[in-house]
Amino acid sequence: MSAEKPEIKKVRNNVVTVDLPYVEGTETTNLSVAVAAAGTALTVLDNQGLADNDYIILGVPGQERTEIKQVDGAVTLGTAITSSAVTFPHPINTPVTL
């Protein structure tokens, strides 16, 4: 089965808008602790299904300050994820999608 590829919709100044295809069964969770800009330690409700080198979306696609980051460390079952440094601060309950 081939996955749908994301499509660049628009580039304006330093903002790139990407149409991300929805994949049924995608793992989702939420931040249970806020993370500051440049933070790498994410605490979520449940990290099941995530693994080192996976890409995650923090926020809601299409909204400002939503970003894609890579999981940057082994994931042990629980609530912790280490990622590449986030660019923007994210409050509690920010969606995190695989």
C-alpha positions, 0 to 999 in steps of 0.5 A, a space after each residue: 500500500 502506498 501512502 499519499 504524499 504531502 503537497 506544498 500548497 503555497 509559499 509566502 515569505 517564510 511560511 510554507 503551507 502543506 496539504 497533509 493527507 489524512 491517514 486513517 488510524 493515525 496515532 494521536 495524543 495531547 501534551 499533558 505538560 506545556 513545552 517552551 520554545 527550544 524544548 526537546 522533552 515532551 510529556 504526552 498523555 500516551 506515547 504508545 505507537 511512537 518510535 525513534 525517528 518518527 515524525 510528529 505534528 505538534 498542533 493542528 495542521 493549517 493553524 499558525 505555529 503548527 510544526 513537524 518535528 522528529 522523535 529523537 530518542 528511544 521511546 519507552 512505553 509511558 508519557 515521555 518523548 524526546 524530539 528535535 527542538 520545537 520552534 514555538 511554545 505549545 500549551 497543555 492539550 496541544 494535539 500531537 499526531 504521528 
